[in-house]
Amino acid sequence: MDEVFAKDYLHSDLREVREVMLWKLDGLSEYDIRRPLTSTGTNLLGLVKHLSITEVRYFGDVFDRPFSEHTPEFSDADTWVASDESRTEIVDGYRAACAHADRTIEALDLDAPGHVPWWPRSNVKLFNVLVHVLTETNRHAGHADILREQIDGAVGSGPQDTADSERGPEFWTAHRAKVEEAAQALWLLPGASGSPDRS
């Protein structure tokens, strides 16, 4: 496979999923983008903040291409947003981190060496890191999709997925009922495990 094609293909996919992450914030209140929607506190703006740090660490530190702006260390604090951190600050920080990452990706060949000290096999190539960050961003985009659906029902990769969908609330209510019915039917089978308390 042509190396330039492979790099452009992966980079294009990364750019697209970054925009999906930012779209997940559109139209939501400050509270909704920050509030914890899982038992572990996962929230939309915190995911964007976390991915900012990911972009900087992997496309900056790993290839000795320092990011000019301050970036916090990986910690429990990188997945949530304090009250004194603004949406604009987090979104602009993510865009700046992505722009820095883009410059690294554009400047280096796929076999350019890097070093990830927190990985067991720490000597890597740009290819390894590009695939890793694309995978990580897609993983969090999936999280964001579920969080956003919980807030206002918006799903997909952009506004067109919600606006152009012929599947309105009535469709999804009926679909969910069908899924629930199938799940409950299994509980009625002899010997089925994991059935809920029916008392």
Backbone bond lengths (Angstrom), bond angles and torsions (degrees), N, CA, C in turn:
res aa  C-N    CA-C-N  psi(-1)  N-CA   C-N-CA  omega(-1)  CA-C   N-CA-C  phi
1 M - - - 1.460 - - 1.519 109.65 -
2 D 1.303 116.44 141.00 1.451 121.87 179.34 1.532 110.03 -66.76
3 E 1.346 116.28 128.55 1.467 121.03 -175.54 1.524 112.04 -64.22
4 V 1.323 116.93 -40.37 1.467 120.09 -179.77 1.527 109.97 -63.37
5 F 1.327 116.16 -43.10 1.464 120.17 178.24 1.525 110.40 -61.00
6 A 1.342 116.43 -46.18 1.467 120.84 -178.02 1.525 110.78 -61.05
7 K 1.327 116.59 -45.19 1.461 119.44 -179.23 1.525 110.72 -65.16
8 D 1.316 117.43 -44.58 1.465 121.12 179.71 1.526 111.21 -62.17
9 Y 1.324 116.34 -39.01 1.466 121.00 -179.35 1.526 110.82 -64.23
10 L 1.337 116.69 -49.12 1.462 120.77 179.29 1.526 111.38 -64.66
11 H 1.318 115.89 -42.12 1.469 120.50 -178.44 1.532 110.39 -64.99
12 S 1.323 116.86 -40.84 1.459 120.89 178.32 1.528 110.90 -61.72
13 D 1.332 116.45 -43.91 1.465 119.80 178.13 1.527 110.96 -62.57
14 L 1.325 117.48 -39.44 1.461 120.79 178.54 1.522 110.64 -63.71
15 R 1.318 116.58 -44.50 1.470 119.73 178.84 1.536 111.18 -59.46
16 E 1.318 116.68 -41.42 1.463 120.30 -178.85 1.525 111.57 -64.72
17 V 1.316 117.79 -45.44 1.461 119.44 -176.52 1.526 111.54 -72.29
18 R 1.327 117.56 -26.45 1.475 119.66 172.61 1.528 110.39 -60.71
19 E 1.335 115.99 -43.45 1.464 119.55 179.89 1.523 111.57 -66.34
20 V 1.326 116.39 -34.07 1.462 119.76 175.03 1.526 109.74 -60.20
21 M 1.328 116.81 -44.79 1.466 120.61 179.90 1.526 110.97 -57.39
22 L 1.310 117.14 -43.18 1.464 120.13 -178.69 1.520 111.54 -72.17
23 W 1.332 117.34 -34.98 1.462 119.84 178.05 1.522 111.31 -61.76
24 K 1.322 116.77 -31.39 1.459 119.96 -178.61 1.531 112.12 -60.71
25 L 1.332 118.18 -18.70 1.461 121.89 178.48 1.532 112.53 -88.34
26 D 1.315 117.09 -20.64 1.466 121.13 -171.23 1.524 112.31 -59.02
27 G 1.323 114.66 133.40 1.452 120.72 173.76 1.517 115.38 78.55
28 L 1.315 117.92 1.71 1.462 120.77 -178.59 1.527 111.16 -98.88
29 S 1.300 115.70 153.35 1.468 121.72 178.59 1.526 110.30 -73.16
30 E 1.323 115.44 165.12 1.467 120.76 175.87 1.530 110.43 -57.66
31 Y 1.310 115.69 -39.79 1.466 119.06 179.99 1.525 110.90 -65.21
32 D 1.334 117.29 -46.69 1.462 119.97 -175.28 1.526 112.89 -64.56
33 I 1.324 118.50 -34.14 1.467 118.75 -179.42 1.529 112.11 -77.78
34 R 1.340 117.47 -13.71 1.459 121.49 -177.25 1.534 113.65 -108.23
35 R 1.323 117.57 -21.38 1.463 118.44 -169.93 1.521 111.70 -72.52
36 P 1.330 116.19 142.76 1.458 120.30 179.40 1.523 110.65 -73.28
37 L 1.321 116.05 128.79 1.459 120.33 -177.29 1.525 112.90 -115.95
38 T 1.328 116.32 6.59 1.464 121.10 172.81 1.519 107.55 -133.43
39 S 1.317 115.56 169.83 1.468 119.45 -179.72 1.520 112.22 -67.02
40 T 1.335 117.11 -19.15 1.468 120.42 178.14 1.527 112.71 -96.81
41 G 1.335 116.68 6.27 1.458 120.53 173.98 1.510 115.98 87.17
42 T 1.322 118.51 12.14 1.463 120.72 -178.24 1.532 110.56 -59.62
43 N 1.335 115.23 133.43 1.465 121.66 -178.08 1.517 109.66 -145.70
44 L 1.312 116.66 157.39 1.460 121.13 -171.87 1.525 113.72 -64.76
45 L 1.321 117.45 -50.44 1.466 119.03 -176.85 1.525 110.83 -68.09
46 G 1.320 116.30 -32.59 1.461 119.90 176.02 1.516 112.58 -63.43
47 L 1.331 117.40 -35.59 1.463 120.34 176.82 1.524 110.85 -64.73
48 V 1.325 117.02 -40.32 1.465 120.46 178.41 1.532 109.90 -65.27
49 K 1.319 116.58 -42.61 1.461 120.32 177.59 1.532 110.82 -60.22
50 H 1.326 116.36 -45.20 1.463 121.41 179.01 1.528 111.14 -59.77
51 L 1.329 116.32 -42.71 1.462 119.28 -179.39 1.519 112.59 -69.72
52 S 1.328 117.88 -26.87 1.467 120.67 173.94 1.521 109.99 -61.02
53 I 1.317 114.94 -46.18 1.467 120.27 -179.49 1.529 109.81 -66.22
54 T 1.324 116.50 -39.29 1.462 120.70 177.94 1.523 111.18 -58.95
55 E 1.336 117.14 -47.67 1.469 121.08 -179.69 1.525 111.42 -60.26
56 V 1.330 115.92 -43.75 1.464 120.03 -177.90 1.522 111.58 -67.44
57 R 1.309 116.64 -46.38 1.466 119.93 -177.97 1.530 111.08 -63.34
58 Y 1.335 115.60 -47.81 1.468 117.93 -172.69 1.528 113.83 -78.23
59 F 1.321 117.70 -36.14 1.464 118.49 -179.25 1.526 112.43 -100.52
60 G 1.323 116.54 -1.79 1.458 121.31 176.61 1.518 110.69 -110.14
61 D 1.331 115.97 -76.07 1.465 121.51 -175.26 1.524 112.80 -58.31
62 V 1.311 117.11 -43.37 1.470 121.44 -175.21 1.527 112.02 -61.13
63 F 1.321 117.04 -30.77 1.465 121.36 -178.50 1.529 112.31 -110.66
64 D 1.325 116.15 17.25 1.465 122.26 178.47 1.529 111.12 54.24
65 R 1.325 114.61 45.51 1.464 122.10 177.74 1.523 106.84 -124.86
66 P 1.335 117.19 79.88 1.475 121.26 -171.15 1.523 112.63 -58.86
67 F 1.320 114.09 142.88 1.455 123.13 174.66 1.522 107.22 -82.37
68 S 1.322 117.27 134.55 1.467 120.57 -172.08 1.529 112.61 -75.00
69 E 1.341 116.80 -21.35 1.458 119.46 -177.99 1.527 110.48 -98.36
70 H 1.328 115.69 160.63 1.467 120.30 179.48 1.523 110.39 -69.00
71 T 1.312 115.60 135.60 1.454 121.25 174.98 1.519 108.13 -130.83
72 P 1.326 118.47 129.30 1.459 119.79 178.88 1.521 112.07 -66.65
73 E 1.309 115.80 159.69 1.456 120.96 177.56 1.527 109.87 -71.97
74 F 1.344 115.53 157.98 1.457 119.29 170.45 1.518 108.24 -62.36
75 S 1.314 117.71 129.09 1.462 122.26 179.02 1.514 107.98 -167.82
76 D 1.325 115.67 -179.14 1.460 119.42 175.89 1.523 111.04 -60.80
77 A 1.325 116.67 -24.54 1.465 120.77 -176.78 1.519 113.09 -78.54
78 D 1.331 118.40 -7.60 1.470 117.98 -176.44 1.522 112.69 -86.24
79 T 1.322 118.24 -0.78 1.463 119.68 -179.90 1.527 112.82 -113.84
80 W 1.315 117.39 10.86 1.454 120.85 172.40 1.523 108.34 -144.49
81 V 1.310 115.82 166.95 1.460 120.72 -171.66 1.524 109.53 -121.91
82 A 1.314 115.90 124.43 1.466 121.18 178.86 1.526 110.03 -70.16
83 S 1.324 116.25 160.46 1.459 120.65 -176.37 1.526 112.82 -65.10
84 D 1.338 117.04 -21.60 1.470 118.75 179.79 1.530 112.47 -92.55
85 E 1.330 117.91 6.63 1.466 122.39 175.32 1.526 107.49 -102.88
86 S 1.316 116.83 123.08 1.463 119.76 -175.79 1.531 111.63 -88.19
87 R 1.329 114.31 158.41 1.468 120.69 174.22 1.531 109.70 -56.36
88 T 1.335 116.40 -45.14 1.461 120.75 -178.97 1.521 110.98 -60.29
89 E 1.317 115.94 -43.08 1.467 120.41 179.45 1.526 111.17 -60.75
90 I 1.322 116.92 -44.37 1.464 120.58 -178.45 1.526 111.03 -69.35
91 V 1.330 117.41 -45.48 1.466 120.79 -178.68 1.527 110.58 -66.28
92 D 1.331 117.28 -44.93 1.467 120.03 178.30 1.523 111.05 -63.63
93 G 1.329 115.87 -37.42 1.464 119.79 177.08 1.511 111.68 -63.43
94 Y 1.331 116.54 -39.67 1.461 120.03 178.01 1.524 110.75 -65.71
95 R 1.321 116.22 -44.53 1.474 119.04 178.91 1.528 111.22 -61.84
96 A 1.328 117.04 -40.28 1.471 120.82 178.61 1.523 110.75 -66.09
97 A 1.330 116.61 -41.57 1.471 120.40 178.39 1.519 110.67 -63.53
98 C 1.338 116.66 -41.00 1.459 120.65 178.90 1.530 111.50 -66.89
99 A 1.329 117.04 -38.62 1.470 120.42 178.13 1.525 110.37 -64.06
100 H 1.337 116.09 -40.62 1.471 120.32 176.60 1.527 110.12 -63.43
101 A 1.333 116.51 -43.69 1.462 120.80 177.90 1.525 110.95 -61.51
102 D 1.335 116.85 -41.91 1.462 120.54 179.11 1.521 111.54 -59.20
103 R 1.326 116.21 -40.32 1.471 119.23 179.28 1.532 110.95 -64.22
104 T 1.324 116.35 -38.05 1.470 119.84 176.77 1.516 110.69 -65.08
105 I 1.320 116.20 -47.79 1.466 120.72 -178.74 1.526 110.74 -60.84
106 E 1.324 116.80 -41.91 1.465 120.67 -178.88 1.526 112.26 -70.38
107 A 1.330 116.92 -31.80 1.465 120.56 -175.17 1.528 113.60 -81.38
108 L 1.322 117.48 -26.27 1.460 121.13 -172.13 1.526 112.13 -107.59
109 D 1.334 114.84 152.38 1.457 120.57 172.26 1.524 109.18 -78.90
110 L 1.315 116.66 160.41 1.462 120.31 -179.82 1.522 112.71 -60.44
111 D 1.339 117.26 -26.96 1.465 119.32 179.72 1.528 112.97 -95.54
112 A 1.333 117.51 12.81 1.468 120.82 176.98 1.523 108.98 -62.06
113 P 1.346 117.44 134.06 1.469 119.98 -176.08 1.528 112.85 -79.46
114 G 1.314 114.65 145.56 1.454 121.96 174.04 1.515 109.41 -141.80
115 H 1.328 115.59 175.80 1.463 120.11 -177.98 1.528 109.45 -137.82
116 V 1.337 115.60 121.84 1.466 121.97 178.45 1.529 107.13 -112.96
117 P 1.342 118.15 92.84 1.467 119.86 -172.80 1.518 114.35 -62.50
118 W 1.334 118.50 -20.80 1.465 120.38 -179.21 1.524 112.89 -90.44
119 W 1.337 118.25 0.99 1.462 121.31 174.69 1.525 110.01 -95.89
120 P 1.331 118.27 146.23 1.482 119.71 177.43 1.529 112.50 -59.64
121 R 1.355 116.21 -41.08 1.472 120.68 174.69 1.520 105.59 -104.68
122 S 1.322 114.96 90.05 1.467 120.89 -165.22 1.526 114.97 -79.30
123 N 1.321 118.15 -21.44 1.464 120.18 178.72 1.528 108.97 -84.50
124 V 1.317 115.67 118.24 1.458 121.25 -172.50 1.522 111.14 -129.89
125 K 1.287 114.91 174.54 1.466 123.26 172.86 1.529 108.18 -116.23
126 L 1.324 116.60 163.40 1.460 120.10 175.94 1.526 110.38 -55.41
127 F 1.318 117.30 -36.89 1.462 120.87 179.04 1.527 111.07 -54.96
128 N 1.350 116.91 -49.17 1.470 120.82 -179.63 1.524 111.35 -57.93
129 V 1.316 115.71 -44.02 1.463 120.95 -175.74 1.529 110.63 -70.98
130 L 1.308 117.18 -40.56 1.465 120.76 179.25 1.531 110.54 -62.07
131 V 1.325 116.82 -44.02 1.463 120.30 177.61 1.532 110.09 -64.64
132 H 1.330 116.97 -41.78 1.470 120.59 -179.20 1.527 111.39 -62.15
133 V 1.320 117.77 -47.75 1.467 120.56 -176.92 1.528 110.32 -69.56
134 L 1.320 117.99 -36.53 1.461 120.53 175.28 1.531 110.06 -61.79
135 T 1.323 116.70 -44.73 1.463 121.33 178.73 1.521 110.91 -62.89
136 E 1.317 116.57 -45.70 1.467 121.54 179.97 1.529 111.32 -61.85
137 T 1.318 116.80 -42.89 1.462 120.33 -178.83 1.525 110.56 -67.98
138 N 1.325 117.37 -40.93 1.464 120.02 176.23 1.523 111.79 -63.11
139 R 1.324 116.23 -38.91 1.467 120.40 178.18 1.531 110.49 -59.71
140 H 1.332 115.97 -46.44 1.460 119.42 -179.17 1.524 112.01 -73.39
141 A 1.326 117.68 -27.16 1.465 119.61 173.98 1.525 110.01 -65.06
142 G 1.322 116.77 -34.66 1.458 120.35 174.61 1.515 111.51 -65.08
143 H 1.340 115.64 -42.64 1.468 119.10 175.22 1.539 109.66 -59.02
144 A 1.330 115.36 -47.22 1.466 120.62 -177.13 1.522 110.96 -62.10
145 D 1.328 117.22 -36.02 1.459 120.89 179.30 1.523 110.64 -60.75
146 I 1.335 115.78 -44.62 1.460 119.95 -179.39 1.526 110.94 -68.95
147 L 1.337 117.06 -41.17 1.463 120.08 178.82 1.526 110.97 -61.82
148 R 1.335 116.20 -45.53 1.463 119.82 -177.89 1.533 110.49 -65.12
149 E 1.305 116.78 -38.75 1.459 119.44 178.28 1.526 110.86 -61.66
150 Q 1.325 116.62 -37.88 1.465 120.03 178.30 1.527 111.70 -64.02
151 I 1.330 116.14 -33.22 1.470 120.00 -175.88 1.525 111.79 -76.28
152 D 1.336 116.48 -54.61 1.476 117.95 -174.26 1.524 114.46 -139.59
153 G 1.330 116.90 9.32 1.459 119.91 177.15 1.511 115.42 83.80
154 A 1.334 118.47 -3.38 1.469 120.76 179.57 1.527 109.54 -70.12
155 V 1.323 116.33 132.71 1.460 121.63 -178.98 1.519 110.19 -133.37
156 G 1.332 116.79 166.83 1.446 121.70 173.63 1.511 113.83 97.69
157 S 1.335 114.37 -162.40 1.461 121.57 -172.93 1.515 114.39 -101.11
158 G 1.326 117.31 -5.06 1.458 119.56 -179.30 1.510 109.99 -177.85
159 P 1.328 115.81 176.84 1.465 119.34 -176.60 1.521 113.66 -59.80
160 Q 1.334 116.62 -28.59 1.461 119.42 -179.87 1.525 111.26 -63.89
161 D 1.331 117.49 -30.55 1.465 119.74 -178.71 1.516 111.91 -68.03
162 T 1.323 116.30 -32.56 1.457 120.27 178.36 1.522 110.87 -86.09
163 A 1.332 116.56 -45.77 1.470 120.83 -174.91 1.525 112.03 -68.78
164 D 1.339 117.12 -38.37 1.458 120.26 -174.51 1.521 113.67 -91.34
165 S 1.321 116.82 -3.54 1.451 119.30 -175.72 1.527 110.53 -72.45
166 E 1.337 115.44 135.10 1.459 120.22 174.42 1.524 110.33 -83.37
167 R 1.312 116.40 -5.55 1.455 121.02 -177.90 1.522 109.29 -93.49
168 G 1.285 115.76 91.11 1.449 121.41 -179.50 1.513 111.91 -84.41
169 P 1.323 116.21 -171.39 1.463 121.47 -177.97 1.526 113.50 -56.41
170 E 1.321 117.18 -36.33 1.460 119.79 -179.33 1.531 110.74 -63.86
171 F 1.348 115.73 -42.40 1.466 119.60 178.48 1.521 110.48 -59.43
172 W 1.358 116.34 -48.27 1.464 119.34 -175.09 1.523 111.90 -69.86
173 T 1.317 118.23 -32.19 1.469 120.62 175.66 1.525 109.87 -63.06
174 A 1.331 115.69 -45.47 1.468 120.12 179.39 1.527 110.72 -66.75
175 H 1.325 116.51 -40.84 1.468 120.55 -179.42 1.530 110.58 -63.43
176 R 1.334 116.03 -45.06 1.466 119.89 179.40 1.522 110.87 -61.78
177 A 1.320 117.15 -40.02 1.465 121.13 178.41 1.530 110.67 -62.44
178 K 1.347 116.56 -39.01 1.462 120.73 178.85 1.537 110.85 -65.41
179 V 1.334 116.30 -41.85 1.474 120.84 178.32 1.531 110.19 -64.23
180 E 1.327 116.34 -43.06 1.474 120.82 178.88 1.523 111.09 -62.84
181 E 1.319 116.42 -41.64 1.466 120.82 179.58 1.527 110.82 -61.88
182 A 1.342 117.07 -42.34 1.463 120.96 179.11 1.531 110.93 -64.42
183 A 1.324 116.52 -39.79 1.459 119.96 179.33 1.527 111.17 -65.92
184 Q 1.330 116.05 -42.97 1.463 119.45 -179.46 1.525 111.67 -68.99
185 A 1.319 118.14 -31.79 1.459 120.88 179.43 1.520 110.87 -61.13
186 L 1.326 117.06 -35.35 1.458 121.14 179.33 1.524 110.73 -64.91
187 W 1.326 116.83 -36.32 1.464 120.03 -178.57 1.526 111.73 -64.55
188 L 1.317 115.90 -24.34 1.463 119.62 -176.95 1.520 112.99 -81.58
189 L 1.338 117.28 -11.80 1.459 120.36 -178.95 1.526 110.34 -70.76
190 P 1.324 118.20 143.61 1.472 120.32 177.51 1.534 111.08 -59.29
191 G 1.308 116.40 132.52 1.465 121.98 177.80 1.513 114.93 81.80
192 A 1.338 118.24 3.80 1.463 120.07 179.93 1.520 110.08 -66.48
193 S 1.323 115.89 138.55 1.464 119.80 178.96 1.519 109.95 -106.38
194 G 1.313 113.99 161.75 1.453 119.20 175.96 1.500 114.81 78.71
195 S 1.323 117.27 14.24 1.451 118.50 -179.81 1.509 110.43 -71.82
196 P 1.328 116.15 147.21 1.470 119.13 -178.42 1.518 111.47 -72.00
197 D 1.280 115.02 162.93 1.464 120.60 175.84 1.522 108.23 -67.22
198 R 1.326 117.38 118.52 1.466 120.65 -177.59 1.515 112.64 -99.20
199 S 1.311 115.98 11.53 1.470 118.21 -178.06 1.503 112.14 -73.51
